[in-house]
């Protein structure tokens, strides 16, 4: 059965060797980097086992039927597809890791399926061409290896019937033995991503992983919300996680009118590192000016790491999930509460403005279900204005929103403007000489568009009853990605406008994007009971202390006044005070139970 062993050996060798470029590019230098090869060997053996199943079945067929040309054709065709798939996964994983910081999962497939053009918008033409070339070259190299070792080299099966039963029995036994590496051994634990974790340095753990396995694991473990993060009995988890607002808690009044026009600006990829008032670089100067004249929440955190997870956090008060995007599940997001639906019930005219493809990540379905009567996206702009890879740049989007604002109307407005120009590849129609091309210029451009929009709002008669809120969707790739998860998620939240009573105020309460819903609705005297994960920030910290929960595919974290806890998603290993760790685990379990029940 040399043929079967040769196929398995060729696949295993390919998986091991293909890790070397990742180790060289991303793992820290030193011998520990090569220990990752050993730590991830069981995962490579697992995937080699999966890919050897079909050759094993063809071998069994050959033992029974004798050698046939069509079996060889099937075998060659299979290795063509296997080479194409393996090379595509490794090339895509290698390219995305520099931006995302985690190994490949189902996320890019979800993005590509919802809007291919938007999914590719972050990549430059050079990156796209280089990636395609690398895929072709690597695919051809893998096929040459598999053909030489697994197809051509092994001796052919005898054509006679002598020994056929013995050969078939042996082939069946060897095929059955593939179950052992596929399962991950004979212990109680089956193969899972945590097998690769051997170091406190996450880059080493990532280097040990097989991206084909992480992708397959992600695809096969979707939709099972009620089975994830099971740390306690359900009632016990609720008891630990539940926070109640004291009956005598009286929120501060921040608005001069009960029904203001509300403009919520979602600033793509911005972070506290861009505001001088928060110790950052002098880039987002207009937002910094708004923060100084209005209210700046400077202990504020983004709930997740991508826009499709940020929108439900901002608009529905739902914490981001570390394992997958809820936006994929249209039937569930349709049941989420939202700021827009609550305001629409009060007579608000709810509108959403975005220069890109609103179908990307099922965003349009979510926005419509959330109560937005009008959604403006790339298709609503002429081709002459769609000059960036993401569609219409921020300047055109704000101009459209401003044109509608000037038109006015009898109803109060809730308008959300989602920017996109500060997203990679940072192609913006701005030649600001203060900044070189790239991220700083793109952020400065988006910031200037926000400033110009607010200036235009000031000129309207409705300015005295206008509230402006600015919040980033998530931390971006500039400046360099901080090592600590709390630094990566630290973002500003700014309230300004003529309807805002407090001026020049900094609020140090721990908070996150999920708290925006309860805070806005409370200021309007509306009930926010349908937002179980949202806290009213106008309730004094002394009555109800703040906290912030946020997550990434690798980690989930909770910050409280008693300390910070970080939980490894794959390993369930946690650091931090025991009480905060328990609270974080309970919060995750309750969150997933809530989603499972939608």
C-alpha positions as CSV (number, residue, x, y, z in Angstrom):
1,X,0.0,0.0,0.0
2,X,2.9,2.3,-0.9
3,X,0.5,4.5,-3.0
4,X,-1.6,5.4,0.0
5,X,1.3,6.2,2.2
6,X,2.9,8.2,-0.5
7,X,-0.2,10.3,-0.9
8,X,-0.5,10.9,2.8
9,X,3.2,11.7,3.1
10,X,3.1,14.2,0.1
11,X,0.2,16.1,1.6
12,X,1.7,16.2,5.1
13,X,5.0,17.4,3.7
14,X,3.2,20.1,1.7
15,X,1.3,21.4,4.8
16,X,4.5,21.6,6.9
17,X,6.6,23.3,4.2
18,X,3.9,25.8,3.4
19,X,4.1,27.1,7.0
20,X,7.7,28.2,6.5
21,X,6.9,31.5,4.7
22,X,4.4,32.4,7.4
23,X,6.9,31.7,10.1
24,X,9.6,33.7,8.4
25,X,7.3,36.7,7.7
26,X,5.2,36.9,10.9
27,X,6.6,34.7,13.8
28,X,9.3,36.2,16.1
29,X,12.9,35.2,15.3
30,X,14.5,32.3,17.1
31,X,14.3,28.6,17.6
32,X,10.8,28.9,19.2
33,X,9.5,29.7,15.7
34,X,10.4,26.3,14.4
35,X,8.8,24.7,17.5
36,X,5.6,25.9,16.0
37,X,6.1,23.3,13.2
38,X,6.1,20.5,15.8
39,X,3.2,21.9,17.8
40,X,1.0,22.2,14.7
41,X,2.0,18.8,13.3
42,X,-1.1,17.1,14.6
43,X,-3.3,19.6,12.8
44,X,-1.3,19.1,9.6
45,X,-1.7,15.3,10.0
46,X,-5.4,15.8,10.4
47,X,-5.7,17.8,7.2
48,X,-3.5,15.4,5.3
49,X,-5.8,12.6,6.5
50,X,-8.9,14.5,5.1
51,X,-7.3,15.0,1.8
52,X,-6.1,11.4,1.6
53,X,-9.6,10.0,2.0
54,X,-10.5,10.2,-1.7
55,X,-7.2,8.7,-3.0
56,X,-7.8,5.9,-0.4
57,X,-11.2,5.2,-1.8
58,X,-9.8,5.2,-5.4
59,X,-7.2,2.7,-4.2
60,X,-9.9,0.4,-2.8
61,X,-11.8,0.7,-6.1
62,X,-8.6,-0.2,-7.9
63,X,-8.0,-3.2,-5.6
64,X,-11.5,-4.5,-6.4
65,X,-11.7,-3.7,-10.1
66,X,-8.1,-3.8,-11.1
67,X,-6.2,-0.8,-12.7
68,X,-8.4,1.4,-14.9
69,X,-7.5,4.6,-16.8
70,X,-10.6,6.4,-15.6
71,X,-9.6,5.9,-12.0
72,X,-6.3,7.6,-12.8
73,X,-8.1,10.4,-14.5
74,X,-10.2,10.9,-11.4
75,X,-7.1,10.8,-9.2
76,X,-5.3,13.5,-11.3
77,X,-8.4,15.7,-11.4
78,X,-8.7,15.4,-7.7
79,X,-5.1,16.5,-7.1
80,X,-5.7,19.5,-9.4
81,X,-8.6,20.6,-7.3
82,X,-6.7,19.8,-4.0
83,X,-3.7,21.8,-5.2
84,X,-5.9,24.8,-6.2
85,X,-7.7,24.8,-2.9
86,X,-4.7,24.4,-0.7
87,X,-2.7,27.0,-2.5
88,X,-5.6,29.5,-2.5
89,X,-6.1,29.1,1.3
90,X,-2.4,29.5,2.1
91,X,-1.9,32.5,-0.2
92,X,-5.1,34.2,1.1
93,X,-4.2,33.5,4.7
94,X,-0.7,34.9,4.2
95,X,-2.0,38.1,2.7
96,X,-4.8,38.7,5.2
97,X,-2.8,38.0,8.3
98,X,-0.8,41.2,8.0
99,X,-4.1,43.1,8.2
100,X,-6.3,41.0,10.5
101,X,-3.8,39.3,12.9
102,X,-5.6,35.9,13.0
103,X,-5.5,32.8,10.8
104,X,-8.0,32.3,8.1
105,X,-11.6,31.5,9.0
106,X,-15.0,31.9,7.2
107,X,-15.1,35.7,7.5
108,X,-13.6,36.5,4.1
109,X,-15.9,34.0,2.4
110,X,-18.9,35.8,4.0
111,X,-17.5,39.2,2.8
112,X,-16.9,37.9,-0.7
113,X,-20.3,36.2,-1.0
114,X,-22.2,39.3,0.0
115,X,-20.2,41.7,-2.3
116,X,-17.2,40.6,-4.2
117,X,-16.2,44.1,-5.2
118,X,-16.3,45.4,-1.7
119,X,-14.4,42.4,-0.4
120,X,-11.6,43.1,-2.8
121,X,-11.7,46.9,-2.3
122,X,-9.0,46.8,0.4
123,X,-6.4,45.2,-1.9
124,X,-4.3,47.2,-4.3
125,X,-3.9,46.2,-7.9
126,X,-0.4,45.1,-7.2
127,X,-1.5,42.9,-4.2
128,X,-4.2,41.3,-6.3
129,X,-1.9,40.5,-9.2
130,X,0.8,39.2,-6.8
131,X,-1.7,37.1,-5.0
132,X,-3.1,35.6,-8.2
133,X,0.4,34.9,-9.5
134,X,1.4,33.3,-6.2
135,X,-1.7,31.1,-6.3
136,X,-0.9,29.9,-9.8
137,X,2.7,29.2,-9.1
138,X,2.0,27.5,-5.8
139,X,-0.8,25.5,-7.2
140,X,1.3,24.2,-10.1
141,X,4.1,23.3,-7.7
142,X,1.8,21.4,-5.4
143,X,0.3,19.5,-8.3
144,X,3.8,18.6,-9.6
145,X,4.6,17.2,-6.1
146,X,1.4,15.2,-5.8
147,X,1.6,13.8,-9.3
148,X,5.2,12.8,-9.0
149,X,5.0,11.3,-5.5
150,X,1.4,10.1,-5.2
151,X,0.4,9.3,-8.8
152,X,3.4,8.5,-10.9
153,X,6.0,7.0,-8.5
154,X,4.1,4.3,-6.6
155,X,4.1,0.9,-8.3
156,X,0.9,0.0,-10.1
157,X,-1.6,-2.5,-8.8
158,X,-1.3,-6.0,-10.3
159,X,-3.8,-6.6,-13.0
160,X,-4.6,-10.2,-12.0
161,X,-7.1,-11.4,-9.4
162,X,-4.4,-13.1,-7.3
163,X,-4.2,-11.5,-3.9
164,X,-7.1,-9.1,-4.7
165,X,-8.9,-9.9,-1.4
166,X,-5.8,-9.4,0.7
167,X,-5.0,-6.1,-1.1
168,X,-8.5,-4.9,-0.7
169,X,-8.6,-5.8,3.0
170,X,-5.3,-4.0,3.6
171,X,-6.5,-0.9,1.8
172,X,-9.6,-0.9,3.9
173,X,-7.6,-1.1,7.1
174,X,-5.3,1.7,6.1
175,X,-8.2,3.9,5.0
176,X,-9.8,3.2,8.4
177,X,-6.6,4.2,10.1
178,X,-6.9,7.7,8.6
179,X,-9.7,8.3,11.2
180,X,-7.0,8.6,13.8
181,X,-5.1,11.6,12.5
182,X,-8.4,13.1,11.3
183,X,-9.9,12.8,14.8
184,X,-6.7,14.1,16.3
185,X,-5.7,10.9,18.1
186,X,-7.4,8.4,20.4
187,X,-7.9,10.6,23.4
188,X,-11.2,12.1,24.6
189,X,-10.4,15.4,23.0
190,X,-10.9,15.7,19.2
191,X,-9.0,18.0,16.9
192,X,-9.6,21.7,17.5
193,X,-7.7,25.0,17.2
194,X,-6.4,24.9,20.8
195,X,-4.1,22.0,19.8
196,X,-1.8,24.5,18.2
197,X,-1.5,26.7,21.3
198,X,1.9,26.2,23.0
199,X,3.2,29.6,23.8
200,X,2.1,32.9,25.5
201,X,3.2,34.6,22.2
202,X,0.1,34.5,20.0
203,X,2.2,34.8,16.8
204,X,3.9,31.5,17.6
205,X,0.5,29.8,18.2
206,X,-0.7,31.2,14.9
207,X,2.3,29.9,13.1
208,X,1.5,26.5,14.3
209,X,-2.0,26.5,12.9
210,X,-3.0,25.0,9.6
211,X,-5.2,27.6,7.8
212,X,-7.0,25.0,5.9
213,X,-8.1,23.5,9.2
214,X,-9.0,26.8,10.7
215,X,-11.2,27.6,7.7
216,X,-12.9,24.2,7.8
217,X,-13.4,24.4,11.5
218,X,-15.0,27.8,11.3
219,X,-17.3,26.7,8.5
220,X,-18.4,23.6,10.4
221,X,-19.0,25.3,13.7
222,X,-21.2,28.2,12.6
223,X,-24.8,28.7,13.7
224,X,-24.4,26.7,16.9
225,X,-24.7,29.7,19.3
226,X,-26.4,27.8,22.1
227,X,-23.5,25.3,22.3
228,X,-20.7,27.8,22.6
229,X,-19.1,29.3,25.8
230,X,-20.9,26.9,28.2
231,X,-19.3,27.8,31.5
232,X,-22.2,27.7,33.9
233,X,-25.8,26.5,34.3
234,X,-28.0,28.9,32.3
235,X,-29.7,30.4,35.3
236,X,-26.3,30.7,37.2
237,X,-24.9,32.6,34.2
238,X,-27.8,35.0,34.2
239,X,-27.5,35.6,37.9
240,X,-23.8,36.5,37.5
241,X,-24.2,38.6,34.4
242,X,-27.4,40.6,35.3
243,X,-27.0,44.2,36.2
244,X,-30.0,46.2,37.4
245,X,-30.4,49.9,37.4
246,X,-31.5,51.1,40.9
247,X,-35.0,52.3,41.0
248,X,-33.9,55.7,42.3
249,X,-31.3,56.2,39.6
250,X,-31.9,59.5,37.9
251,X,-29.9,60.1,34.7
252,X,-28.5,63.5,34.0
253,X,-30.2,65.7,31.4
254,X,-27.8,66.5,28.6
255,X,-30.2,67.8,25.9
256,X,-32.1,71.1,25.7
257,X,-35.0,69.6,23.7
258,X,-37.0,66.4,23.9
259,X,-36.9,65.6,20.2
260,X,-33.6,66.7,18.6
261,X,-32.4,66.0,15.1
262,X,-29.8,63.3,15.6
263,X,-26.8,62.9,13.3
264,X,-24.7,59.8,14.2
265,X,-21.4,59.6,12.3
266,X,-19.6,56.3,12.1
267,X,-16.0,57.1,11.5
268,X,-14.3,54.2,9.7
269,X,-11.2,52.7,11.5
270,X,-10.6,55.7,13.7
271,X,-9.1,55.4,17.1
272,X,-8.0,57.4,20.1
273,X,-4.5,57.4,18.7
274,X,-5.5,60.1,16.1
275,X,-6.8,62.7,18.6
276,X,-4.3,65.0,20.4
277,X,-6.8,65.4,23.3
278,X,-6.4,61.7,24.0
279,X,-2.6,61.7,23.6
280,X,-2.6,60.8,20.0
281,X,-1.2,62.2,16.8
282,X,-2.5,65.5,15.4
283,X,-4.5,63.9,12.5
284,X,-8.2,64.0,13.3
285,X,-8.1,67.6,14.3
286,X,-11.8,68.5,13.5
287,X,-13.0,65.6,15.6
288,X,-10.6,66.7,18.3
289,X,-12.1,70.2,18.2
290,X,-15.6,68.8,18.5
291,X,-14.5,66.7,21.4
292,X,-13.2,69.8,23.2
293,X,-16.3,71.8,22.7
294,X,-18.8,69.1,23.4
295,X,-18.5,65.9,25.4
296,X,-15.7,63.4,25.0
297,X,-16.0,59.9,26.5
298,X,-12.3,59.1,26.7
299,X,-12.6,55.7,28.4
300,X,-14.6,54.3,25.5
301,X,-14.2,51.0,23.6
302,X,-15.2,49.5,20.3
303,X,-17.1,46.3,20.7
304,X,-15.3,44.3,17.9
305,X,-12.8,44.5,15.1
306,X,-14.9,44.8,11.9
307,X,-17.8,46.9,10.7
308,X,-20.2,44.1,10.3
309,X,-19.9,43.4,14.0
310,X,-19.7,47.1,15.0
311,X,-23.0,48.1,13.4
312,X,-25.2,45.9,15.6
313,X,-23.2,47.1,18.6
314,X,-23.7,50.7,17.8
315,X,-27.3,50.6,16.5
316,X,-28.7,47.6,18.4
317,X,-26.6,47.5,21.6
318,X,-25.4,44.0,20.9
319,X,-21.8,43.1,21.9
320,X,-19.6,41.8,19.0
321,X,-19.2,38.0,18.9
322,X,-15.7,36.6,18.9
323,X,-16.6,33.5,16.8
324,X,-18.6,34.9,13.9
325,X,-20.6,37.8,12.5
326,X,-24.3,37.8,13.3
327,X,-24.9,39.8,10.1
328,X,-24.7,36.5,8.2
329,X,-27.9,35.4,9.9
330,X,-30.5,37.6,8.4
331,X,-33.4,35.9,10.2
332,X,-31.7,36.8,13.5
333,X,-30.7,40.4,12.8
334,X,-34.3,41.1,11.8
335,X,-35.3,40.4,15.4
336,X,-32.8,42.7,17.0
337,X,-34.0,45.9,18.6
338,X,-32.5,49.1,17.1
339,X,-32.3,52.8,17.8
340,X,-33.8,53.5,14.4
341,X,-36.9,51.4,15.0
342,X,-37.4,52.9,18.5
343,X,-37.2,56.4,17.0
344,X,-39.3,55.6,13.9
345,X,-42.1,54.7,16.3
346,X,-41.8,58.2,17.7
347,X,-42.2,59.8,14.3
348,X,-38.6,60.2,13.4
349,X,-37.4,60.2,9.8
350,X,-34.6,57.6,9.8
351,X,-32.0,57.7,7.1
352,X,-28.7,55.9,6.5
353,X,-25.9,57.2,4.2
354,X,-23.0,55.1,3.0
355,X,-20.8,55.5,-0.1
356,X,-20.1,51.8,-0.6
357,X,-22.1,48.7,-1.5
358,X,-24.9,48.3,1.1
359,X,-25.3,44.6,0.3
360,X,-21.8,44.0,1.7
361,X,-22.1,41.7,4.7
362,X,-25.9,41.7,4.4
363,X,-25.8,45.3,5.7
364,X,-28.8,46.4,3.7
365,X,-31.0,43.7,5.1
366,X,-30.0,44.7,8.7
367,X,-30.6,48.4,8.0
368,X,-34.0,47.9,6.5
369,X,-35.0,45.6,9.4
370,X,-33.7,48.1,11.8
371,X,-36.2,50.8,10.8
372,X,-34.3,53.0,8.3
373,X,-36.8,54.2,5.8
374,X,-34.1,55.5,3.4
375,X,-30.7,53.9,2.7
376,X,-28.4,55.8,0.4
377,X,-25.5,53.7,-1.0
378,X,-23.1,53.6,-3.9
379,X,-25.8,53.0,-6.5
380,X,-27.4,56.3,-5.6
381,X,-24.3,58.3,-6.7
382,X,-23.4,58.9,-10.3
383,X,-20.4,57.0,-11.7
384,X,-18.4,60.3,-11.8
385,X,-18.6,60.4,-8.0
386,X,-17.6,56.8,-7.4
387,X,-14.0,57.5,-7.6
388,X,-12.6,55.2,-4.8
389,X,-12.5,51.4,-4.6
390,X,-15.2,51.6,-1.9
391,X,-17.5,53.7,-4.0
392,X,-18.3,57.3,-3.4
393,X,-15.8,59.1,-1.1
394,X,-16.8,60.7,2.2
395,X,-17.1,64.2,0.8
396,X,-19.8,63.1,-1.7
397,X,-21.7,61.2,1.0
398,X,-21.7,64.1,3.4
399,X,-22.8,66.4,0.6
400,X,-25.8,64.1,-0.1
401,X,-26.7,64.0,3.6
402,X,-26.4,67.7,3.9
403,X,-28.6,68.3,0.8
404,X,-31.3,66.2,2.5
405,X,-30.8,68.0,5.8
406,X,-31.3,71.4,4.1
407,X,-34.5,70.1,2.5
408,X,-35.8,69.7,6.0
409,X,-39.2,68.3,6.9
410,X,-41.8,68.2,9.6
411,X,-40.4,65.2,11.3
412,X,-37.3,65.1,13.5
413,X,-34.4,63.3,11.9
414,X,-32.2,60.4,12.8
415,X,-29.5,60.3,10.2
416,X,-26.5,57.9,10.3
417,X,-23.5,58.6,8.0
418,X,-21.0,55.8,7.7
419,X,-17.7,56.9,6.3
420,X,-15.4,54.7,4.2
421,X,-12.5,56.8,2.9
422,X,-10.2,56.0,5.9
423,X,-10.4,52.3,5.0
424,X,-7.6,50.6,3.1
425,X,-6.4,51.2,0.4
426,X,-6.8,54.9,1.5
427,X,-7.5,56.3,-1.9
428,X,-9.0,59.7,-1.3
429,X,-9.5,62.8,-3.5
430,X,-7.3,65.0,-1.2
431,X,-3.8,66.3,-1.7
432,X,-3.3,67.7,1.8
433,X,0.4,68.6,1.9
434,X,0.6,68.1,5.6
435,X,0.4,64.3,5.1
436,X,2.1,61.8,2.9
437,X,-0.1,59.5,0.8
438,X,-1.6,56.6,2.8
439,X,-3.4,56.3,6.1
440,X,-2.7,59.7,7.7
441,X,-3.9,61.5,4.7
442,X,-7.0,59.3,4.4
443,X,-7.9,59.9,8.1
444,X,-7.3,63.6,7.7
445,X,-9.6,63.7,4.7
446,X,-12.4,61.8,6.4
447,X,-11.9,64.1,9.5
448,X,-12.2,67.2,7.3
449,X,-15.4,65.9,5.7
450,X,-16.9,65.4,9.2
451,X,-15.8,68.9,10.2
452,X,-17.3,70.5,7.0
453,X,-20.6,68.6,7.5
454,X,-20.9,69.9,11.1
455,X,-20.0,73.4,10.0
456,X,-22.9,73.2,7.4
457,X,-25.3,71.9,10.1
458,X,-24.4,74.9,12.3
459,X,-25.7,77.2,9.5
460,X,-29.1,75.6,9.6
461,X,-32.0,77.1,11.6
462,X,-32.4,73.6,13.2
463,X,-28.9,73.7,14.8
464,X,-30.1,74.7,18.3
465,X,-32.1,71.4,18.3
466,X,-29.4,69.3,16.7
467,X,-27.3,66.5,18.4
468,X,-24.2,65.2,16.7
469,X,-22.6,62.0,17.8
470,X,-19.4,60.6,16.3
471,X,-18.1,57.1,17.0
472,X,-15.6,54.9,15.2
473,X,-16.7,51.5,14.0
474,X,-13.5,49.8,15.1
475,X,-9.8,50.4,15.5
476,X,-8.0,50.3,12.1
477,X,-4.6,49.5,10.8
478,X,-3.0,52.9,11.6
479,X,-1.0,53.4,13.6
480,X,0.7,50.1,14.1
481,X,-1.6,47.5,15.7
482,X,-1.1,47.6,19.5
483,X,-0.2,44.4,21.3
484,X,-2.8,44.7,24.0
485,X,-6.4,44.1,23.1
486,X,-7.6,47.0,25.2
487,X,-5.3,49.4,23.4
488,X,-6.6,48.1,20.1
489,X,-10.2,48.8,21.0
490,X,-9.8,52.2,22.6
491,X,-11.8,54.7,20.5
492,X,-13.3,58.1,21.1
493,X,-17.0,58.8,21.5
494,X,-18.0,62.4,21.0
495,X,-21.3,64.3,21.5
496,X,-21.7,67.8,20.2
497,X,-24.3,70.1,18.7
498,X,-26.6,72.9,19.6
499,X,-29.0,70.7,21.6
500,X,-26.2,69.5,23.9
501,X,-26.1,71.2,27.3
502,X,-22.7,70.1,28.7
503,X,-19.8,71.8,27.0
504,X,-16.1,71.1,27.2
505,X,-16.7,68.0,29.3
506,X,-14.7,64.8,29.5
507,X,-16.4,61.7,30.8
508,X,-14.1,59.0,32.2
509,X,-16.8,56.4,32.7
510,X,-15.9,53.0,31.3
511,X,-18.2,52.4,28.3
512,X,-18.5,50.8,24.9
513,X,-20.5,51.1,21.7
514,X,-23.3,49.0,23.1
515,X,-24.1,51.8,25.6
516,X,-25.0,54.3,22.8
517,X,-28.5,52.9,22.4
518,X,-29.6,53.2,26.0
519,X,-28.0,56.6,26.4
520,X,-29.6,58.2,23.4
521,X,-33.1,56.7,24.1
522,X,-32.9,57.7,27.7
523,X,-32.1,61.3,26.8
524,X,-35.3,61.3,24.7
525,X,-37.3,59.9,27.6
526,X,-37.8,56.6,25.8
527,X,-37.7,53.1,27.2
528,X,-34.6,51.1,26.4
529,X,-35.7,47.8,28.0
530,X,-35.3,45.9,24.8
531,X,-31.6,46.6,24.8
532,X,-30.4,44.2,27.5
533,X,-26.7,44.8,26.9
534,X,-26.9,48.6,26.9
535,X,-26.3,50.9,29.8
536,X,-27.4,54.5,30.1
537,X,-24.2,56.6,30.4
538,X,-26.1,59.5,31.9
539,X,-26.7,57.5,35.1
540,X,-23.8,58.5,37.4
541,X,-20.9,56.1,37.7
542,X,-21.4,56.1,41.5
543,X,-24.8,54.5,41.1
544,X,-24.1,52.1,38.3
545,X,-20.3,51.6,37.5
546,X,-19.4,51.4,33.9
547,X,-17.7,48.5,32.1
548,X,-16.7,47.6,28.6
549,X,-16.7,44.2,26.8
550,X,-15.1,43.6,23.4
551,X,-13.9,40.7,21.4
552,X,-11.8,39.5,18.5
553,X,-11.6,36.0,16.9
554,X,-8.8,35.1,19.3
555,X,-9.8,36.9,22.5
556,X,-12.7,38.4,24.4
557,X,-12.1,41.0,27.1
558,X,-14.0,42.8,29.9
559,X,-12.8,45.9,31.6
560,X,-14.4,46.9,34.9
561,X,-13.5,49.1,37.9
562,X,-12.1,46.0,39.5
563,X,-9.6,45.1,36.7
564,X,-9.5,43.6,33.3
565,X,-10.0,40.0,32.2
566,X,-9.0,38.4,28.9
567,X,-10.3,35.1,27.7
568,X,-8.7,33.0,25.0
569,X,-11.5,31.9,22.6
570,X,-9.8,28.7,21.4
571,X,-8.4,27.6,24.8
572,X,-10.8,29.1,27.3
573,X,-7.7,30.2,29.3
574,X,-8.3,33.4,31.1
575,X,-6.2,36.1,32.9
576,X,-7.3,38.7,35.3
577,X,-9.1,38.9,38.7
578,X,-11.3,35.8,39.4
579,X,-14.4,37.9,39.8
580,X,-13.9,39.7,36.5
581,X,-13.1,36.4,34.7
582,X,-16.3,34.9,36.1
583,X,-18.3,37.9,34.9
584,X,-16.7,37.8,31.5
585,X,-17.5,34.1,31.1
586,X,-21.1,34.7,32.2
587,X,-21.5,37.6,29.9
588,X,-20.4,35.6,26.9
589,X,-22.6,32.7,27.8
590,X,-25.7,35.0,28.2
591,X,-24.8,36.8,25.0
592,X,-24.8,33.6,23.0
593,X,-27.9,32.3,24.7
594,X,-29.6,35.6,23.7
595,X,-28.5,35.2,20.1
596,X,-29.5,31.6,20.0
597,X,-33.0,32.6,21.1
598,X,-33.5,35.2,18.4
